Amino acid sequence: MTSQGNPDQQIGILRETIVALVRSDGPDLSARQLAVLLSVYLSEGPHTVRGLAADLNVSKPAITRALDRLGELDLARRKVDPADRRSVLVQRTPRGSTFLQDLQKVMQEATKNAAEVRLLPAQANGEPALRAV
């Protein structure tokens, strides 16, 4: 997401993106799995479990579980580091690249629709609610 637009529009873009992902036939990723995937694809490698855990400030077992799922879906793969066989490298896959290209298209469409979403006044419980206008 870019820093353009107001916070209401940004929340609208996030909502539209998540709804589109939920409705799609594609993989259903958790926020953690998506964060790991984006870290691998959007920052320079090589990526390791230890490095991803440090970057995301989560435990190595949490990264391992996320990578297990990403591996099942062929969105990322692990490979033993030939330079240090104790270390595992996380690699991109063609299917993961395609997934992110599709995600980018969904976000572009959500950005177009963001002007239609606005934040309602605070509800009785103090939480805002989104509504299309």
N, C-alpha and C positions, 0 to 999 in steps of 0.2 A: 504494500500500500504506500502511496506517496503521501507527502505531508500536505498536499493540496486539499482544499475543501475544509469545511468545518467538522468538528467532532461528530455531529449528528450524521453527516454524510459518510464519514469514515465507518461509523458503526453500521450504517445502512449497507455499505459495500461489504463489510465483513458478514453481515447477516445474509445478504443475497448470495454471496459466494458459498457460505456453508449450506444454505438451503439447496443451491444447485448441486453441490457435491452429494448431499443426502439423497436427492432425487435421481441422481445419475446411476447408471449401471456400473460405474467404476468402483474401485476399492473404497471401503469405509475406514478411513484413518482417524486415529485419535489425535488430539492436539499435539501430544508428545511425538507420535510417529511422524506427523507432518513437520514438526520443528526439526527433527533429525533429518528428514528427507531434504528440507530446504537448506539446512546447514551444509549437507553434503554437496548439493547442486549449486548453491550460490556463493560458496567461498572456496578458495583455492585449497587443494589437497596437498599432500595425502592426508586422509582422515583416519583417525584411530578411535577406538572405543574410549580410551582415556581422554583424548583431545576433545571429542564430542561431549563427553560428560563434563569436562571443565568449561567448555564454551557455553553449554546450556545450564550449568550449575545444577546438575542432577547426578544421581549415582551411576556407576558403571553398570550395575545390574539393570537399571531402568533403560539405559541405552541398549543393552544387549536384548532386552525384551522387545524394544521398538525395532531393532534390526532383525530380530527373528521374524516379525510380521512383515517388514519391508522385503525381506528375503523370500518369504512365502509368496509374495505378490510380484516378485522379480522387479521391484522398484529400486533396489540397491542390493549389493552382494558383498560378502566378506571374503577376504583372501589373506592367507598368511603372508606376512611381510618377508620377502626373500632376504632382506638385509638383517632382519632380527626375527627369527622364527617364533619368538615368544609374543610378538606383536601381531595384531590383526589389522589389516587395512580395509577401509570401507570404500567401495567403488560404485560409480554410477552405472546404470544399465540403459539400453535403448528404451525399454518400456518406462523407466522412470523419467527419462527425458520427454517422452510423449505425454506422460501424465502431467508434467509441469507445463508443457505447452498448452494442453487442454485447460489446465487450471488458470493459466494466464488469460485465455480467451473468456473464461467464465468471469474472471475479475474485471476484464475490460467491459463486458456486458453489464456487470453489476455497477461499475462506475457510471455508465450511461444512465442507469436507472436510479442512481443515488439522489438525484434532485427530487424524485418522487417520494422520498422517505424523510420524515421529520420526527423529531422527538416530541412526544406529548408532555404536557405538564406533569409534575411528579404525582404519582398515584398516592392513595391513602397510606400505603405502606412505605412511601418514600422512594420507591423504585420507579425509574422512568420506563415507559413502554413505547415501542416503535409503532408507527401507523403509516400506511401508504396514504397519500392524499391525491 
